[in-house]
Amino acid sequence: MNEEQQRKINETLTQVRISNRSGSHIGCIRLNVSAGIDHNREIIRRCYEYLTLGIPFMTEAIFLNGSRCDILLPITNEIIEISHSESEKRFKVKQYKYPEIFTIRQVRV
């Protein structure tokens, strides 16, 4: 990881709750047991790919405003939301809960 990438990660982490910021959470897969198995499998599949490509990520990151995302890619300021049965309307409402610096990508499984 170069200095620019580390700077980007540090900038992104200012939006994440301090209890969730620990460097040990980057590259660690954490799952929500209340999510369905297909949802969690997709998170695992994507995170494994990020690990093999050397792309830093966080799962179940909680932001300062209390919102939580499935996968956060801190170098690109991207949030990946895995949707299984979530309606388009609910997803659009959810988008506005995230800090403005992030772009949100929905992935249907």
Secondary structure, 3 states (H helix, E strand, C coil): CCHHHHHHHHHHHCCECHHHCCHHHCCCCCCCCCCCHHHHHHHHHHHHHHHHHCCCCEECCEECCCCECCEEECCCCEEEEEECCCCHHHHHHHHCCCCCCCEEEEEEC
